[in-house]
Amino acid sequence: MNEKPTYEELEQRLKQLEKENSEFKRLEDSLKNRIVALTLPLNDNGNIAFEELFNIDDIQRIQDEFAKVTGVASIITHTDGTPITAPSKFCRLCKDIIRKTDKDLANCFKSDSLIGRLHPGGPIIQPCMSGGLWDAGAGITVGGRHIANWLIGQVRDELQTEDNMLEYAKEIGASEKAVIEAFREVPAMSREQFEQIAKILFILANQLSTSAYQNVQQARFITDRKQAEEQKAELEAQNRHLQKSESLGRMAGAIAHHFNNQFHVVMGNLEMAMNDLPIGLNPIEKLLLAMQSVRKAAEVSNLMLTYLGQSSGKHEPMDLSEFCCNSMPLLQATAPKGLIFKADFPASGPVVRADAGQVQHILTNLIANAWESSDENQRDISLTVKTVIKEDILALNRFPVDWQPQESAYACIEVSDKGCGISEENFEKIFDPFFSTKFTGRGLGLSVVLGIVRAHHGAVTVESKLDRGSTFRLFFPVSAEEVPKLTHNAVQPLKTEEGGTVLLVEDEENMRNMVKTMLIHLGFTVLEARDGPEAVEVFRQHQREIRCVICELSMPRMDGWETLTALRKLSPDIPVILSSGYSKELIMASEHPERPNAFLSKPYQLKELSDTIHRVAYASDWHG
């Protein structure tokens, strides 16, 4: 039979536990230093349970060993006294007699909850409410919240006598003989010895409390880290997408610029050749066909700039409902027969600042996309205009991906069909230039729609299910401006003067020669310069003769903005026209100390060149 530990052994064990606790505290401090952000008191741990924080099998082994070493019964319970672990070293009196009656079992649970209540000053020691044996308890907490009790006891000292137990047996209606026999098996120890064991219990309970707190913090640290990693991965994916878009944007912008420059040379020379040929000759018809093809190619080039949101057009206040209503006849006329339009527009508004031509382009493309996606049995297309608050604009499948609503209200154009829908794998591709599920050569429509919306500081959302249709929603910031009333004043012809000297600044020789030919054809004398420094020198020599300067934007040594600034220092009032194959909106949006009088987007034709020069160089009512 195992001997009970002596008081000296228990004292030595207590010292060892205190030493271990000191080491444990050191480790705790180290952990807190590593996760500083997670060491604040927990405020939202209301649903945390003891069983979620610890491996119960491990706790059971610790509890069993504690009971074996100290010779006292032990159990861990919820705060209401209901058990969490299995009892360790419970005596027969409690296990087989007292807890077998409903009344005393309830008393045991009540007593356990009182003994285990939270008491930071030390363990609670008191007789059990049932049999009167000595018990002790310590609360276990997490972040200041009481989650469990560690209880010990079922011991007797000189205060508990057999006479007391006989009275208790009569009270509960139990066999007096059985109660006395079981009572004699209850461990006996002095009050002082039991108090020392209770102190050890208190230390262990505090260790569990610290471990519980660490477990919660570590779990939250892991969860936060996982969420941070997921957010980082999502941001990196968005960043890659944005970098790809930025790279494609630079490429498309450069391509469009170079294309437009070359188209300008072709168009200008074709136009000049046509002017030199007598009417009625076959070459004119062939040149005219060539001219038409170049114009179409230039349109494609400009559509690439529109996709990038670099061609914002002329923004004016527009009643979106009125505009869509007026567009219905055109949309119906271009749609296949049998298509059913369902329109839902407010009586007036919302008002947006937009380019009418570009909004018409949006409607035409979205309606065409809708009826091309529909089959013969599902020919309904809905067109709706409404106003929404920013909270109603969902982030799912929203483009551009980095767009965030800034205004409180947005106008919404919604186009819905019941067609074939869009597969999940194609969602992020539908706005890519030249992507199409239809046939080769298609695919600019939706990319241009996105570019127009981007230029209007808006966004597009898409909802779609295979074989159930798609819904495109376009959002534009609502404007508080009034829509101007249409006037019917007759257009007055522009008064012009012929002749004069123009300084042409262009670094590409073919371009320079072609524009020079166009200017001479219009009756101007032309002075040429290959770059900015040469232009400044030519201007110094012929300042009194020059009526106007046409200057290319992208040049080596000194670009168009720098050349403009240098010329204005020599003559503050000199009219300057900047020209480029890049978008006007993109160029004019930049900040520079001097502004040009006009901008010519390449390719341009004779009439546009002539009108621009006369407007800036001769019109007395023009203001730069």
C-alpha positions as CSV (number, residue, x, y, z in Angstrom):
1,M,0.0,0.0,0.0
2,N,1.4,3.4,-1.0
3,E,2.2,5.7,1.9
4,K,0.8,9.2,1.9
5,P,3.3,12.0,1.3
6,T,4.7,13.8,4.3
7,Y,4.3,17.5,4.9
8,E,8.0,18.0,4.0
9,E,7.4,16.3,0.6
10,L,4.4,18.4,-0.1
11,E,6.4,21.6,0.8
12,Q,9.2,20.5,-1.5
13,R,6.6,19.9,-4.3
14,L,5.1,23.3,-3.7
15,K,8.5,24.9,-4.1
16,Q,9.1,23.0,-7.3
17,L,5.7,24.1,-8.6
18,E,6.5,27.7,-7.7
19,K,9.9,27.4,-9.6
20,E,8.1,25.9,-12.6
21,N,5.5,28.7,-12.4
22,S,8.4,31.3,-12.5
23,E,9.7,29.7,-15.7
24,F,6.2,29.5,-17.1
25,K,5.8,33.3,-16.5
26,R,9.1,33.9,-18.2
27,L,7.9,32.0,-21.3
28,E,4.6,33.9,-21.1
29,D,6.3,37.2,-21.1
30,S,8.4,36.1,-24.1
31,L,5.3,35.1,-26.0
32,K,3.7,38.5,-25.1
33,N,6.7,40.3,-26.5
34,R,6.4,38.4,-29.8
35,I,2.8,39.1,-30.2
36,V,2.4,42.6,-28.7
37,A,-0.7,43.4,-30.7
38,L,-2.5,40.4,-29.2
39,T,-1.8,40.8,-25.5
40,L,-4.6,43.2,-24.7
41,P,-7.5,41.9,-22.6
42,L,-10.1,39.9,-24.6
43,N,-13.5,41.6,-25.0
44,D,-15.3,39.1,-27.2
45,N,-14.6,35.7,-25.6
46,G,-18.1,35.0,-24.5
47,N,-18.4,31.8,-26.4
48,I,-15.1,30.2,-25.5
49,A,-15.3,27.0,-23.6
50,F,-12.6,25.2,-21.5
51,E,-12.8,22.1,-23.8
52,E,-12.0,24.3,-26.8
53,L,-8.8,25.5,-25.2
54,F,-7.3,22.3,-23.8
55,N,-6.8,18.7,-24.7
56,I,-9.1,17.1,-22.1
57,D,-7.1,13.8,-22.2
58,D,-4.0,15.7,-21.2
59,I,-5.9,17.6,-18.5
60,Q,-7.3,14.3,-17.2
61,R,-3.8,12.9,-16.8
62,I,-2.6,16.0,-14.9
63,Q,-5.7,15.8,-12.6
64,D,-5.2,12.1,-11.9
65,E,-1.5,12.6,-11.0
66,F,-2.4,15.5,-8.7
67,A,-4.9,13.4,-6.9
68,K,-2.5,10.5,-6.6
69,V,0.3,12.6,-5.2
70,T,-1.8,14.6,-2.8
71,G,-4.2,12.0,-1.7
72,V,-7.3,14.2,-2.3
73,A,-10.2,13.8,-4.7
74,S,-10.1,16.1,-7.8
75,I,-12.4,17.2,-10.6
76,I,-12.7,20.1,-13.1
77,T,-16.2,21.4,-13.7
78,H,-18.0,24.2,-15.5
79,T,-18.8,27.3,-13.5
80,D,-22.2,25.8,-12.6
81,G,-20.6,22.7,-11.1
82,T,-21.4,20.3,-13.9
83,P,-18.3,18.0,-14.6
84,I,-15.8,18.5,-17.4
85,T,-13.3,15.8,-16.5
86,A,-13.9,12.4,-14.9
87,P,-13.6,12.3,-11.1
88,S,-10.1,11.4,-9.7
89,K,-9.8,9.5,-6.4
90,F,-13.4,10.2,-5.4
91,C,-14.3,8.5,-2.1
92,R,-17.0,5.9,-1.9
93,L,-19.1,8.0,0.5
94,C,-19.4,10.8,-2.1
95,K,-19.5,8.6,-5.3
96,D,-21.8,5.8,-4.2
97,I,-24.0,7.3,-1.4
98,I,-24.2,11.1,-1.4
99,R,-24.3,11.6,-5.2
100,K,-26.8,8.9,-5.7
101,T,-29.7,11.0,-4.4
102,D,-31.1,13.8,-6.5
103,K,-31.1,16.3,-3.6
104,D,-27.6,15.7,-2.5
105,L,-26.3,15.6,-6.1
106,A,-27.8,19.0,-6.6
107,N,-26.2,20.2,-3.3
108,C,-22.9,18.8,-4.6
109,F,-23.1,20.8,-7.8
110,K,-24.1,23.9,-5.9
111,S,-21.3,23.5,-3.4
112,D,-18.8,22.9,-6.2
113,S,-19.9,26.1,-8.0
114,L,-19.5,28.1,-4.7
115,I,-16.1,26.6,-3.9
116,G,-14.8,27.2,-7.5
117,R,-16.0,30.8,-7.8
118,L,-13.4,33.3,-8.9
119,H,-11.3,34.5,-6.0
120,P,-7.9,36.1,-7.1
121,G,-6.6,36.2,-3.5
122,G,-6.3,32.4,-3.2
123,P,-8.2,29.1,-3.0
124,I,-11.6,28.9,-1.4
125,I,-11.8,26.3,1.4
126,Q,-15.0,25.2,3.1
127,P,-17.1,22.1,4.1
128,C,-19.2,20.5,1.4
129,M,-22.9,21.4,1.6
130,S,-23.8,17.7,1.5
131,G,-21.6,15.5,3.7
132,G,-19.6,18.3,5.4
133,L,-16.2,17.0,4.2
134,W,-13.6,19.6,3.5
135,D,-13.3,20.8,-0.1
136,A,-11.3,23.5,-1.9
137,G,-11.5,25.1,-5.3
138,A,-9.9,27.6,-7.6
139,G,-11.4,29.4,-10.7
140,I,-9.8,29.1,-14.2
141,T,-10.1,32.1,-16.4
142,V,-9.4,33.3,-19.9
143,G,-8.8,37.0,-20.4
144,G,-10.5,37.8,-17.1
145,R,-13.6,35.6,-17.8
146,H,-14.4,32.7,-15.5
147,I,-14.7,29.5,-17.6
148,A,-14.1,26.5,-15.2
149,N,-13.4,25.4,-11.6
150,W,-10.7,23.0,-10.4
151,L,-12.0,21.3,-7.2
152,I,-10.3,19.1,-4.6
153,G,-11.3,17.7,-1.3
154,Q,-13.4,14.9,0.2
155,V,-11.1,14.8,3.3
156,R,-11.9,14.8,7.0
157,D,-10.3,16.2,10.1
158,E,-11.1,16.0,13.8
159,L,-14.2,18.2,13.2
160,Q,-16.0,15.5,11.2
161,T,-17.1,12.7,13.6
162,E,-19.0,9.5,13.1
163,D,-21.8,11.0,15.2
164,N,-22.2,13.7,12.7
165,M,-22.3,11.2,9.8
166,L,-25.0,9.1,11.6
167,E,-27.2,12.2,11.8
168,Y,-26.5,12.9,8.1
169,A,-27.4,9.2,7.2
170,K,-30.8,9.6,8.9
171,E,-31.3,12.9,7.1
172,I,-30.8,11.4,3.6
173,G,-32.4,8.1,4.4
174,A,-29.2,6.1,3.8
175,S,-28.0,3.0,5.6
176,E,-26.2,4.1,8.8
177,K,-23.8,1.2,8.6
178,A,-23.0,1.9,4.9
179,V,-22.4,5.6,5.6
180,I,-20.1,4.9,8.6
181,E,-18.1,2.3,6.7
182,A,-17.7,4.7,3.7
183,F,-16.8,7.6,6.1
184,R,-14.0,5.5,7.7
185,E,-12.4,5.2,4.2
186,V,-12.3,9.0,3.7
187,P,-8.7,10.3,3.8
188,A,-7.9,12.2,7.1
189,M,-5.5,15.0,7.3
190,S,-4.9,18.2,9.3
191,R,-6.5,21.5,8.2
192,E,-3.0,23.0,7.7
193,Q,-2.0,20.1,5.4
194,F,-5.1,20.5,3.3
195,E,-4.6,24.3,3.1
196,Q,-1.1,23.7,1.6
197,I,-2.5,21.3,-1.0
198,A,-5.2,23.9,-1.8
199,K,-2.4,26.5,-2.4
200,I,-0.7,24.1,-4.9
201,L,-4.1,23.8,-6.6
202,F,-4.4,27.6,-6.8
203,I,-1.0,27.8,-8.5
204,L,-1.9,25.1,-11.0
205,A,-5.3,26.7,-11.7
206,N,-3.5,30.0,-12.4
207,Q,-1.2,28.2,-14.8
208,L,-4.1,26.8,-16.7
209,S,-5.6,30.3,-16.8
210,T,-2.4,31.7,-18.3
211,S,-2.3,28.8,-20.8
212,A,-5.9,29.4,-21.7
213,Y,-5.1,33.0,-22.4
214,Q,-2.1,32.1,-24.5
215,N,-4.1,29.5,-26.4
216,V,-6.7,32.0,-27.3
217,Q,-4.1,34.6,-28.3
218,Q,-2.1,32.1,-30.3
219,A,-5.3,30.9,-32.0
220,R,-6.2,34.4,-32.9
221,F,-2.7,35.2,-34.0
222,I,-2.8,32.2,-36.3
223,T,-6.2,33.2,-37.6
224,D,-5.2,36.8,-38.1
225,R,-2.0,35.7,-39.8
226,K,-4.0,33.4,-42.1
227,Q,-6.4,36.2,-42.9
228,A,-3.5,38.6,-43.4
229,E,-1.9,36.1,-45.8
230,E,-5.2,35.6,-47.7
231,Q,-5.6,39.4,-47.9
232,K,-2.0,39.7,-49.0
233,A,-2.5,37.1,-51.7
234,E,-5.6,38.9,-52.9
235,L,-3.9,42.2,-53.0
236,E,-0.9,40.7,-54.8
237,A,-3.3,39.2,-57.4
238,Q,-5.0,42.6,-57.8
239,N,-1.6,44.3,-58.0
240,R,-0.5,41.8,-60.7
241,H,-3.8,42.6,-62.6
242,L,-3.2,46.3,-62.2
243,Q,0.4,46.0,-63.3
244,K,-0.7,44.0,-66.3
245,S,-3.3,46.6,-67.1
246,E,-0.8,49.4,-66.7
247,S,1.7,47.6,-68.9
248,L,-1.0,46.9,-71.5
249,G,-2.1,50.5,-71.2
250,R,1.3,51.8,-72.0
251,M,1.7,49.4,-74.9
252,A,-1.8,50.3,-76.3
253,G,-1.2,54.0,-75.9
254,A,2.1,53.8,-77.6
255,I,0.7,51.7,-80.4
256,A,-2.2,54.0,-80.9
257,H,0.2,57.0,-81.0
258,H,2.4,55.5,-83.6
259,F,-0.5,54.2,-85.6
260,N,-2.2,57.6,-85.6
261,N,1.0,59.3,-86.7
262,Q,1.4,56.9,-89.7
263,F,-2.3,57.1,-90.5
264,H,-2.0,60.8,-90.6
265,V,0.7,60.6,-93.2
266,V,-1.3,58.2,-95.3
267,M,-4.6,60.1,-94.9
268,G,-2.9,63.5,-95.6
269,N,-1.1,62.2,-98.7
270,L,-4.3,60.5,-100.0
271,E,-6.3,63.6,-99.5
272,M,-3.7,65.8,-101.3
273,A,-3.5,63.3,-104.1
274,M,-7.3,63.3,-104.5
275,N,-7.3,67.1,-104.6
276,D,-4.7,67.0,-107.4
277,L,-6.7,64.7,-109.7
278,P,-9.5,65.7,-112.0
279,I,-13.0,64.6,-110.9
280,G,-14.2,61.5,-112.7
281,L,-11.0,59.6,-113.0
282,N,-10.9,56.1,-111.6
283,P,-7.9,56.7,-109.4
284,I,-10.1,59.1,-107.3
285,E,-12.5,56.2,-106.5
286,K,-9.6,53.9,-105.5
287,L,-8.1,56.6,-103.4
288,L,-11.4,57.2,-101.8
289,L,-11.7,53.6,-100.8
290,A,-8.2,53.7,-99.4
291,M,-9.1,56.8,-97.4
292,Q,-12.2,55.1,-95.9
293,S,-10.1,52.1,-94.8
294,V,-7.5,54.3,-93.2
295,R,-10.3,56.1,-91.3
296,K,-11.6,52.8,-90.0
297,A,-8.2,51.8,-88.9
298,A,-7.8,55.1,-87.1
299,E,-11.1,54.4,-85.4
300,V,-9.8,51.1,-84.1
301,S,-6.7,52.9,-82.8
302,N,-8.8,55.5,-81.0
303,L,-11.0,52.7,-79.5
304,M,-7.9,51.3,-77.9
305,L,-7.4,54.7,-76.2
306,T,-11.1,54.7,-75.2
307,Y,-10.6,51.2,-73.6
308,L,-7.8,52.7,-71.5
309,G,-10.1,55.5,-70.3
310,Q,-7.9,58.0,-72.1
311,S,-10.6,59.4,-74.3
312,S,-13.2,61.0,-72.1
313,G,-14.9,63.1,-74.8
314,K,-16.9,66.2,-74.0
315,H,-18.7,65.9,-70.7
316,E,-21.9,67.8,-70.3
317,P,-25.0,67.5,-67.9
318,M,-27.3,64.9,-69.3
319,D,-30.7,63.5,-68.3
320,L,-29.9,59.8,-68.5
321,S,-33.6,58.7,-68.7
322,E,-34.4,61.2,-71.4
323,F,-31.3,60.2,-73.4
324,C,-32.1,56.4,-73.1
325,C,-35.7,57.0,-74.1
326,N,-34.6,59.0,-77.1
327,S,-32.2,56.2,-78.0
328,M,-34.8,53.5,-78.1
329,P,-35.9,53.9,-81.7
330,L,-32.3,53.6,-82.9
331,L,-31.6,50.6,-80.7
332,Q,-34.8,48.9,-81.9
333,A,-34.0,49.6,-85.5
334,T,-30.6,48.0,-85.4
335,A,-31.8,44.9,-83.4
336,P,-33.0,41.7,-85.1
337,K,-36.8,41.2,-85.7
338,G,-38.7,39.5,-82.8
339,L,-36.6,41.1,-80.1
340,I,-38.7,42.3,-77.2
341,F,-37.5,45.4,-75.4
342,K,-38.6,46.1,-71.8
343,A,-37.7,49.7,-70.8
344,D,-38.1,51.1,-67.3
345,F,-37.1,54.8,-67.0
346,P,-38.0,57.4,-64.4
347,A,-40.0,60.4,-65.7
348,S,-36.8,62.4,-65.4
349,G,-33.2,62.1,-64.1
350,P,-30.8,61.0,-62.9
351,V,-28.5,63.7,-64.2
352,V,-24.9,62.8,-65.0
353,R,-22.0,64.6,-66.6
354,A,-21.2,62.5,-69.7
355,D,-20.3,62.5,-73.4
356,A,-23.5,61.8,-75.3
357,G,-21.7,60.0,-78.1
358,Q,-19.9,57.7,-75.7
359,V,-23.1,56.9,-73.8
360,Q,-24.8,56.0,-77.1
361,H,-21.8,53.8,-77.9
362,I,-22.3,52.0,-74.5
363,L,-26.0,51.4,-75.1
364,T,-25.4,50.1,-78.7
365,N,-22.7,47.7,-77.5
366,L,-24.5,46.4,-74.5
367,I,-27.8,45.8,-76.4
368,A,-25.9,44.1,-79.2
369,N,-24.1,41.9,-76.8
370,A,-27.5,41.0,-75.1
371,W,-29.3,40.0,-78.3
372,E,-26.3,38.1,-79.6
373,S,-26.3,36.1,-76.4
374,S,-30.0,35.3,-76.7
375,D,-31.6,32.4,-78.5
376,E,-34.9,32.2,-80.4
377,N,-36.9,31.2,-77.3
378,Q,-35.5,33.9,-75.0
379,R,-35.7,37.2,-76.8
380,D,-36.4,39.6,-73.9
381,I,-34.0,42.4,-73.2
382,S,-34.5,44.8,-70.3
383,L,-33.1,48.3,-70.2
384,T,-33.5,50.1,-66.9
385,V,-32.3,53.5,-65.5
386,K,-32.3,54.1,-61.8
387,T,-30.4,55.8,-58.9
388,V,-28.6,53.8,-56.3
389,I,-26.6,54.5,-53.1
390,K,-23.0,53.6,-53.0
391,E,-23.6,50.8,-50.5
392,D,-25.7,48.9,-53.1
393,I,-22.8,48.7,-55.6
394,L,-21.5,45.2,-54.9
395,A,-17.7,44.5,-55.1
396,L,-18.2,41.0,-56.6
397,N,-17.4,41.0,-60.3
398,R,-16.9,44.8,-60.3
399,F,-14.6,46.4,-62.9
400,P,-12.2,48.2,-62.8
401,V,-11.0,45.9,-59.9
402,D,-9.4,48.8,-58.0
403,W,-12.5,51.1,-58.3
404,Q,-14.1,52.2,-55.0
405,P,-17.4,54.3,-54.8
406,Q,-16.6,57.8,-53.6
407,E,-19.9,59.6,-54.2
408,S,-23.1,59.0,-52.1
409,A,-25.3,58.3,-55.1
410,Y,-24.8,56.9,-58.6
411,A,-26.9,56.7,-61.7
412,C,-27.3,53.1,-63.0
413,I,-27.9,51.8,-66.5
414,E,-28.9,48.1,-66.3
415,V,-29.1,45.8,-69.3
416,S,-30.4,42.3,-68.7
417,D,-30.9,39.3,-71.1
418,K,-32.0,35.7,-70.7
419,G,-29.4,34.3,-73.0
420,C,-26.5,31.9,-72.7
421,G,-24.8,33.6,-69.7
422,I,-21.1,33.8,-69.0
423,S,-18.9,31.0,-67.6
424,E,-17.0,31.6,-64.3
425,E,-13.7,31.2,-66.1
426,N,-14.5,34.0,-68.6
427,F,-15.7,36.6,-66.0
428,E,-12.3,38.4,-65.7
429,K,-11.7,38.1,-69.5
430,I,-14.9,39.7,-70.9
431,F,-13.5,43.2,-70.7
432,D,-10.1,42.3,-72.2
433,P,-9.5,43.8,-75.6
434,F,-10.2,41.4,-78.5
435,F,-11.4,38.7,-76.2
436,S,-14.5,37.1,-77.6
437,T,-16.5,33.8,-77.3
438,K,-18.2,34.5,-80.6
439,F,-15.8,34.6,-83.5
440,T,-12.4,35.9,-84.4
441,G,-12.3,39.6,-85.0
442,R,-14.9,40.5,-82.3
443,G,-14.3,41.6,-78.8
444,L,-13.7,45.4,-78.7
445,G,-17.2,46.2,-77.7
446,L,-17.1,45.5,-73.9
447,S,-13.6,46.6,-73.5
448,V,-14.5,50.0,-74.9
449,V,-17.6,50.1,-72.7
450,L,-15.3,49.6,-69.6
451,G,-13.0,52.3,-70.9
452,I,-15.8,54.8,-71.3
453,V,-17.1,54.1,-67.9
454,R,-13.6,54.4,-66.4
455,A,-13.2,57.8,-68.1
456,H,-16.5,58.9,-66.4
457,H,-15.2,57.8,-63.0
458,G,-17.7,54.9,-62.8
459,A,-17.7,51.2,-62.7
460,V,-19.4,48.1,-64.3
461,T,-20.7,45.1,-62.4
462,V,-21.7,41.8,-64.0
463,E,-24.1,39.1,-62.8
464,S,-24.5,36.0,-64.9
465,K,-25.4,32.3,-64.8
466,L,-24.9,29.8,-67.6
467,D,-28.1,29.3,-69.6
468,R,-30.0,31.9,-67.5
469,G,-28.7,35.2,-68.8
470,S,-26.6,38.1,-67.8
471,T,-27.1,41.6,-66.2
472,F,-24.7,44.4,-66.8
473,R,-24.9,47.5,-64.5
474,L,-23.0,50.7,-65.3
475,F,-22.6,53.3,-62.6
476,F,-22.0,57.0,-63.1
477,P,-21.7,59.7,-60.4
478,V,-24.9,61.7,-60.1
479,S,-24.5,65.4,-61.0
480,A,-26.3,68.3,-59.3
481,E,-26.0,70.4,-62.4
482,E,-29.0,71.4,-64.5
483,V,-29.4,70.0,-68.0
484,P,-29.1,73.0,-70.5
485,K,-32.1,73.6,-72.7
486,L,-31.6,73.0,-76.4
487,T,-31.4,76.1,-78.5
488,H,-32.1,76.4,-82.2
489,N,-29.9,79.4,-83.1
490,A,-28.6,79.2,-86.7
491,V,-24.9,78.4,-87.0
492,Q,-22.9,81.4,-88.1
493,P,-20.2,80.7,-90.7
494,L,-16.7,81.3,-89.3
495,K,-15.0,84.4,-90.7
496,T,-11.5,83.6,-91.8
497,E,-8.6,85.2,-93.5
498,E,-6.4,83.3,-95.9
499,G,-2.6,83.2,-95.9
500,G,0.1,83.9,-93.3
501,T,3.1,82.1,-92.0
502,V,2.9,78.9,-89.9
503,L,5.9,77.4,-88.0
504,L,5.6,73.7,-88.2
505,V,7.6,71.7,-85.5
506,E,7.7,68.0,-86.2
507,D,10.6,65.5,-85.7
508,E,9.3,62.8,-88.1
509,E,10.3,63.8,-91.7
510,N,7.4,62.1,-93.5
511,M,4.9,63.6,-91.1
512,R,6.5,67.1,-91.5
513,N,6.5,66.9,-95.2
514,M,2.9,65.8,-95.4
515,V,1.6,68.5,-93.0
516,K,3.7,71.1,-94.9
517,T,2.0,70.0,-98.1
518,M,-1.5,70.4,-96.5
519,L,-0.6,73.9,-95.1
520,I,0.7,75.0,-98.5
521,H,-2.5,73.7,-100.1
522,L,-4.5,75.8,-97.6
523,G,-2.5,78.9,-98.7
524,F,0.0,79.2,-95.8
525,T,3.7,79.9,-96.0
526,V,5.5,77.2,-93.9
527,L,8.6,77.5,-91.8
528,E,10.0,74.1,-90.6
529,A,11.8,72.9,-87.4
530,R,12.8,69.3,-86.6
531,D,12.7,69.8,-82.8
532,G,12.2,72.3,-80.0
533,P,15.6,74.0,-79.9
534,E,15.4,74.5,-83.7
535,A,11.9,75.8,-83.4
536,V,13.0,78.4,-80.9
537,E,15.8,79.6,-83.1
538,V,13.5,79.8,-86.2
539,F,11.0,81.7,-84.2
540,R,13.6,84.2,-83.0
541,Q,14.5,85.0,-86.7
542,H,10.9,85.2,-88.0
543,Q,8.9,86.2,-85.0
544,R,7.1,89.1,-86.8
545,E,6.0,86.9,-89.7
546,I,4.7,83.9,-87.8
547,R,0.9,83.9,-87.2
548,C,0.7,80.4,-85.6
549,V,2.8,77.4,-84.4
550,I,1.9,73.8,-84.9
551,C,4.0,71.6,-82.6
552,E,4.3,67.9,-82.1
553,L,4.1,66.8,-78.5
554,S,6.6,63.9,-78.4
555,M,10.0,65.0,-79.6
556,P,13.6,64.4,-78.5
557,R,15.7,67.0,-76.7
558,M,12.7,69.3,-76.0
559,D,9.1,68.0,-76.0
560,G,6.0,70.0,-77.1
561,W,5.3,71.4,-73.6
562,E,8.9,72.6,-73.1
563,T,8.8,74.1,-76.6
564,L,5.5,75.9,-75.9
565,T,7.0,77.4,-72.7
566,A,10.1,78.6,-74.5
567,L,8.1,80.2,-77.4
568,R,5.7,82.0,-74.9
569,K,8.7,83.5,-73.2
570,L,9.7,85.1,-76.5
571,S,6.1,86.0,-77.4
572,P,3.4,85.5,-74.7
573,D,0.5,85.9,-77.2
574,I,1.7,83.5,-79.9
575,P,-1.1,81.0,-80.8
576,V,0.3,77.4,-80.4
577,I,-1.5,74.2,-81.5
578,L,-0.2,71.0,-80.0
579,S,-0.6,67.8,-82.0
580,S,-0.2,64.1,-81.0
581,G,-1.3,60.6,-81.7
582,Y,-2.1,60.3,-78.0
583,S,-5.5,61.1,-76.6
584,K,-6.4,64.8,-76.2
585,E,-7.9,64.1,-72.7
586,L,-4.8,62.4,-71.5
587,I,-2.5,65.1,-72.8
588,M,-4.5,68.1,-71.6
589,A,-5.1,66.6,-68.1
590,S,-1.4,67.2,-67.2
591,E,-0.3,70.3,-65.4
592,H,2.0,72.7,-67.2
593,P,2.7,76.4,-66.8
594,E,1.6,77.2,-70.4
595,R,-1.4,75.9,-72.2
596,P,-1.8,75.6,-76.0
597,N,-4.6,77.4,-77.8
598,A,-5.8,74.2,-79.4
599,F,-5.1,70.5,-79.7
600,L,-5.1,68.4,-83.0
601,S,-5.5,64.7,-82.5
602,K,-3.8,62.7,-85.2
603,P,-4.9,61.7,-87.8
604,Y,-6.7,64.9,-88.9
605,Q,-7.9,66.1,-92.2
606,L,-7.6,69.3,-94.2
607,K,-10.9,70.9,-92.9
608,E,-10.0,70.2,-89.3
609,L,-6.5,71.6,-89.8
610,S,-7.9,74.7,-91.5
611,D,-10.7,75.3,-89.0
612,T,-8.3,75.0,-86.1
613,I,-5.7,77.4,-87.5
614,H,-8.3,80.0,-88.3
615,R,-10.0,79.7,-85.0
616,V,-6.8,80.3,-82.9
617,A,-4.9,82.6,-85.3
618,Y,-7.7,84.8,-86.7
619,A,-10.9,84.6,-84.7
620,S,-11.1,87.7,-82.5
621,D,-13.5,86.1,-80.0
622,W,-11.3,83.2,-79.2
623,H,-9.8,83.0,-75.7
624,G,-6.9,80.7,-74.7
